[in-house]
Amino acid sequence: MVWRSRQFRLWSITLGSSLLVLTTVAGLVSDRVTLPAALAGTVAPPAQVANAERLKPLYGADIVYLGETHTSPADHVAQLEILEALYAKNPQLAIGMEMFQRPFQTVLDEYLAGTITEAELVQRSDYDRRWGFPWEYYAPILRFAKAKQLPVIALNAPAEVTRKVAREGLDGLTAADFRDIPDRAQLDTSNANYRRFVLSAFDSHAAHGNFNVDHFFAAQVVWDETMAQSIATFRRANPRTQVVVLAGQGHVVYGYGIPDRVARRLGRSLNQKIVLLNPPPDLNAAAETAIADLLWYSASPLDAGAAPQNTGD
């Protein structure tokens, strides 16, 4: 992903839109995973390249992550296509969405129940201010969920809290701030590989003035842990329901962001699958850890300049 501000340019990895506000970075251009130079050559290929005929590995998964580029219309079309295919196999399905923050779960529920309109959902969830990407990217998914009466989970932490962490760090949080995020003991910042991956987004010109990279990483972890807790809470209450998570690619690659934190809560035997939607073809490099389980290309991977890869499980 490339972030551009008036002062500098950052190379990043789909850290999402909320941190644009927290760190005074503005002008999102793309959320595609773009590996910084420090990580070049460190990405393993996924188990296989997927298309509509190759979704079988997802059918038995407990949780499926569809890693998107927020600004890509093709990714959102693919998300709906995959959701429809999974629903056809198993109608016990729920959708978790990074795009909605936890305090607005009741608003989502009211929309799904038909007691408020779509326009009221947008207004009452503060969608335009808190997420801000074109509503029509996600509206067909919500309409599908409403038509099929599927639960939709508001996954994300309140922007007010993540902004505060980015400014002041975890020590700046008060008891009231923990109302919609996990307890402090559950905010695990110990993954050195994840920290390196996140902070490699910044070049030598990025960390200037009052910008604090430790606080930035802590805010990212608050974000991930909150979404993981939201998923785990729903899954405990609905153990037979497959959960499909819509989130930025940077929250799911390598499992570092959300998946590993869900597994910590629910157990390592949990069957989780990570799908990256329309990633750049240069992710096919040799390394020990796969970046995802599946790659989905809306067009032929050959058209995008990448030969299909199948390394097995």
C-alpha positions as CSV (number, residue, x, y, z in Angstrom):
1,M,0.0,0.0,0.0
2,V,1.2,3.5,-0.6
3,W,0.2,6.3,1.7
4,R,0.9,9.9,0.6
5,S,0.8,12.9,2.8
6,R,1.8,16.6,2.3
7,Q,5.1,15.9,4.0
8,F,6.2,12.4,3.1
9,R,5.4,9.1,1.4
10,L,5.1,5.8,3.2
11,W,5.2,2.3,1.8
12,S,2.9,0.1,3.9
13,I,1.0,-3.2,3.9
14,T,-2.7,-2.5,4.2
15,L,-2.6,-1.2,7.8
16,G,-6.1,0.2,7.1
17,S,-7.8,3.5,6.9
18,S,-8.3,4.3,10.6
19,L,-4.6,4.9,11.2
20,L,-4.6,7.5,8.5
21,V,-6.4,9.7,11.1
22,L,-4.2,8.6,14.0
23,T,-0.9,9.4,12.5
24,T,-1.9,12.5,10.4
25,V,-1.2,10.5,7.2
26,A,-3.7,11.3,4.5
27,G,-4.5,10.6,0.9
28,L,-4.8,6.8,0.7
29,V,-3.8,5.7,-2.8
30,S,-3.9,1.9,-2.5
31,D,-4.3,-0.8,0.1
32,R,-2.6,-3.5,-1.9
33,V,0.1,-5.5,-0.1
34,T,3.4,-4.0,-1.4
35,L,6.5,-5.5,0.2
36,P,9.1,-3.0,1.4
37,A,12.7,-3.6,0.2
38,A,13.6,-5.0,3.6
39,L,11.1,-7.9,3.0
40,A,11.9,-8.5,-0.6
41,G,12.5,-12.2,-1.3
42,T,10.9,-13.3,2.1
43,V,7.5,-14.2,0.9
44,A,6.5,-17.8,0.4
45,P,3.9,-18.7,-2.2
46,P,0.5,-19.7,-0.9
47,A,-0.7,-23.3,-1.0
48,Q,-2.4,-22.7,-4.4
49,V,-3.9,-20.0,-6.6
50,A,-7.7,-20.1,-6.4
51,N,-10.5,-19.3,-8.7
52,A,-14.2,-20.1,-8.6
53,E,-13.5,-23.8,-9.2
54,R,-10.9,-24.1,-6.5
55,L,-12.7,-23.1,-3.3
56,K,-12.9,-26.6,-1.9
57,P,-10.2,-26.0,0.8
58,L,-12.5,-23.3,2.2
59,Y,-15.6,-25.4,2.5
60,G,-14.6,-27.1,5.7
61,A,-12.9,-24.1,7.3
62,D,-14.1,-22.7,10.6
63,I,-13.0,-19.2,9.7
64,V,-12.1,-17.8,6.3
65,Y,-10.3,-14.5,5.9
66,L,-10.8,-12.6,2.6
67,G,-7.9,-10.1,2.6
68,E,-8.9,-7.1,0.5
69,T,-7.4,-3.9,-1.0
70,H,-10.0,-1.4,0.3
71,T,-9.9,0.6,-2.9
72,S,-10.3,-2.3,-5.3
73,P,-13.8,-2.8,-6.7
74,A,-12.7,-6.2,-8.1
75,D,-11.9,-7.4,-4.5
76,H,-15.4,-6.5,-3.3
77,V,-17.0,-8.3,-6.2
78,A,-14.8,-11.3,-5.4
79,Q,-15.8,-11.2,-1.8
80,L,-19.5,-11.5,-2.7
81,E,-18.8,-14.3,-5.2
82,I,-16.9,-16.3,-2.6
83,L,-19.6,-15.6,0.1
84,E,-22.3,-16.9,-2.3
85,A,-20.3,-20.0,-3.1
86,L,-19.7,-20.8,0.6
87,Y,-23.3,-20.1,1.5
88,A,-24.4,-22.5,-1.2
89,K,-22.4,-25.2,0.5
90,N,-23.2,-24.3,4.1
91,P,-25.9,-21.7,4.9
92,Q,-24.7,-21.6,8.5
93,L,-22.6,-18.6,7.7
94,A,-21.7,-15.3,9.4
95,I,-19.8,-12.3,8.0
96,G,-17.3,-10.3,10.1
97,M,-16.5,-6.8,8.8
98,E,-13.5,-4.6,9.7
99,M,-15.6,-1.8,8.2
100,F,-17.8,-1.4,11.2
101,Q,-16.7,-0.6,14.8
102,R,-18.0,-2.6,17.8
103,P,-20.2,0.1,19.3
104,F,-22.4,0.0,16.2
105,Q,-23.3,-3.7,16.4
106,T,-26.9,-2.9,17.3
107,V,-27.3,-0.7,14.3
108,L,-26.1,-3.5,12.0
109,D,-28.6,-5.8,13.7
110,E,-31.4,-3.4,13.2
111,Y,-30.6,-3.2,9.5
112,L,-30.5,-6.9,9.1
113,A,-33.8,-7.2,11.0
114,G,-35.4,-4.7,8.6
115,T,-36.2,-2.1,11.2
116,I,-34.0,0.6,9.7
117,T,-33.1,1.4,6.1
118,E,-29.8,1.1,4.4
119,A,-29.4,4.9,4.4
120,E,-30.1,4.9,8.2
121,L,-27.4,2.2,8.6
122,V,-24.9,4.4,6.9
123,Q,-25.8,7.4,8.9
124,R,-26.2,5.8,12.3
125,S,-23.0,3.7,12.0
126,D,-21.1,6.9,11.1
127,Y,-19.8,4.9,8.1
128,D,-18.6,7.9,6.0
129,R,-16.5,9.3,8.8
130,R,-15.3,6.1,10.4
131,W,-14.6,4.0,7.2
132,G,-15.2,6.3,4.3
133,F,-14.6,4.1,1.3
134,P,-17.5,4.1,-1.2
135,W,-20.6,2.5,0.3
136,E,-21.4,0.6,-2.9
137,Y,-18.2,-1.4,-2.4
138,Y,-19.8,-3.1,0.6
139,A,-23.6,-2.6,0.1
140,P,-24.1,-5.7,-2.1
141,I,-22.5,-7.8,0.7
142,L,-24.8,-6.3,3.3
143,R,-27.8,-6.7,1.1
144,F,-26.9,-10.4,0.6
145,A,-26.6,-10.9,4.3
146,K,-30.0,-9.3,4.9
147,A,-31.7,-11.3,2.2
148,K,-30.3,-14.6,3.6
149,Q,-30.6,-13.4,7.2
150,L,-26.9,-14.0,8.0
151,P,-25.3,-12.4,11.1
152,V,-22.9,-9.6,10.4
153,I,-20.3,-8.9,13.1
154,A,-18.9,-5.4,13.7
155,L,-15.3,-6.3,14.3
156,N,-13.3,-3.1,14.7
157,A,-12.1,-1.1,17.6
158,P,-13.5,2.4,18.1
159,A,-11.4,5.0,16.2
160,E,-11.3,7.1,19.3
161,V,-9.3,4.4,21.1
162,T,-6.9,3.6,18.3
163,R,-6.2,7.2,17.8
164,K,-5.4,7.6,21.5
165,V,-3.0,4.6,21.5
166,A,-1.2,6.0,18.4
167,R,-0.7,9.3,20.2
168,E,-0.1,8.2,23.8
169,G,0.6,4.4,23.7
170,L,-1.2,1.8,25.8
171,D,-0.3,3.5,29.0
172,G,-2.6,6.4,28.0
173,L,-5.7,4.2,28.0
174,T,-8.3,4.6,30.8
175,A,-10.8,2.1,32.2
176,A,-13.5,3.5,30.0
177,D,-11.3,3.0,26.9
178,F,-11.4,-0.8,27.5
179,R,-15.2,-1.0,27.2
180,D,-14.9,-2.0,23.5
181,I,-11.4,-3.5,23.3
182,P,-9.7,-6.5,25.0
183,D,-8.1,-6.2,28.5
184,R,-4.6,-4.9,28.6
185,A,-3.2,-8.4,29.3
186,Q,-4.6,-9.6,25.9
187,L,-2.9,-6.9,23.9
188,D,0.1,-9.0,22.8
189,T,2.8,-6.9,21.2
190,S,5.5,-9.6,21.4
191,N,5.5,-10.9,17.8
192,A,8.9,-9.6,16.6
193,N,8.2,-10.7,13.0
194,Y,4.9,-8.8,12.9
195,R,6.5,-5.7,14.4
196,R,9.2,-5.8,11.8
197,F,6.7,-6.3,9.1
198,V,4.5,-3.4,10.2
199,L,7.4,-1.0,11.0
200,S,9.2,-1.7,7.7
201,A,6.4,0.3,6.2
202,F,8.3,3.4,7.3
203,D,11.4,4.8,5.6
204,S,13.9,7.1,7.2
205,H,11.7,10.2,6.5
206,A,8.6,8.8,8.1
207,A,9.5,8.8,11.8
208,H,9.9,12.5,12.4
209,G,8.5,15.1,14.9
210,N,6.3,13.5,17.5
211,F,5.6,10.3,15.5
212,N,6.2,7.2,17.7
213,V,6.7,3.9,16.0
214,D,6.0,2.0,19.3
215,H,2.7,3.7,19.7
216,F,1.9,3.1,16.0
217,F,2.5,-0.7,16.4
218,A,0.5,-0.8,19.6
219,A,-2.4,0.8,17.9
220,Q,-2.2,-1.8,15.1
221,V,-2.2,-4.5,17.8
222,V,-5.3,-3.0,19.5
223,W,-7.0,-3.1,16.2
224,D,-6.1,-6.8,15.5
225,E,-6.8,-8.0,19.0
226,T,-10.2,-6.3,19.0
227,M,-11.2,-7.9,15.7
228,A,-9.9,-11.3,17.0
229,Q,-11.9,-11.0,20.2
230,S,-15.0,-10.1,18.2
231,I,-14.6,-13.2,16.0
232,A,-13.8,-15.5,18.9
233,T,-16.7,-14.3,21.0
234,F,-19.1,-15.0,18.1
235,R,-17.5,-18.3,17.4
236,R,-17.8,-19.6,21.0
237,A,-21.5,-18.8,20.9
238,N,-22.0,-20.2,17.5
239,P,-19.5,-23.1,17.1
240,R,-21.2,-24.6,14.0
241,T,-21.3,-21.3,12.1
242,Q,-18.6,-20.6,9.5
243,V,-17.3,-17.1,9.9
244,V,-16.0,-15.2,6.8
245,V,-13.9,-12.2,7.7
246,L,-13.6,-9.2,5.4
247,A,-10.4,-7.2,6.3
248,G,-7.5,-5.5,4.8
249,Q,-4.7,-7.7,3.6
250,G,-2.2,-6.4,6.1
251,H,-4.4,-7.8,8.9
252,V,-4.2,-11.3,7.7
253,V,-1.0,-12.0,5.8
254,Y,1.2,-14.7,7.5
255,G,-1.6,-14.9,10.1
256,Y,0.2,-12.3,12.1
257,G,-2.6,-9.8,12.6
258,I,-6.0,-11.4,13.2
259,P,-5.7,-15.2,12.6
260,D,-3.0,-16.0,15.2
261,R,-4.8,-14.0,17.8
262,V,-8.1,-15.8,17.1
263,A,-6.2,-19.1,17.4
264,R,-4.7,-18.0,20.7
265,R,-8.3,-17.6,22.0
266,L,-9.9,-20.6,20.4
267,G,-7.1,-23.1,20.1
268,R,-4.6,-24.1,17.5
269,S,-6.8,-26.8,16.1
270,L,-9.1,-24.2,14.7
271,N,-9.3,-24.6,10.9
272,Q,-8.6,-21.1,9.5
273,K,-7.9,-20.2,5.8
274,I,-6.4,-17.0,4.5
275,V,-7.3,-15.8,1.0
276,L,-5.6,-12.8,-0.6
277,L,-7.7,-11.1,-3.3
278,N,-6.0,-10.0,-6.5
279,P,-2.5,-9.7,-4.9
280,P,0.4,-8.6,-7.0
281,P,2.1,-11.5,-8.9
282,D,5.5,-10.8,-7.4
283,L,4.4,-12.4,-4.1
284,N,5.5,-15.7,-5.5
285,A,8.9,-16.0,-3.9
286,A,10.7,-18.7,-1.8
287,A,10.5,-18.6,2.0
288,E,9.5,-20.9,4.9
289,T,6.2,-19.2,5.8
290,A,3.4,-18.9,3.4
291,I,1.8,-15.5,3.1
292,A,-1.7,-17.0,2.7
293,D,-3.4,-20.3,1.9
294,L,-5.0,-19.2,-1.4
295,L,-4.7,-16.4,-3.9
296,W,-7.8,-15.3,-5.7
297,Y,-7.5,-13.6,-9.1
298,S,-10.6,-12.0,-10.5
299,A,-9.0,-12.2,-13.9
300,S,-6.8,-15.0,-15.1
301,P,-3.5,-15.0,-13.1
302,L,-1.8,-15.4,-16.5
303,D,-3.4,-12.1,-17.7
304,A,-1.9,-10.5,-14.6
305,G,1.5,-11.8,-15.4
306,A,1.7,-14.5,-12.8
307,A,1.7,-18.2,-13.5
308,P,-0.5,-20.3,-11.1
309,Q,1.4,-21.7,-8.2
310,N,0.6,-24.9,-6.3
311,T,3.0,-25.9,-3.6
312,G,0.7,-28.3,-1.8
313,D,-0.3,-28.1,1.9
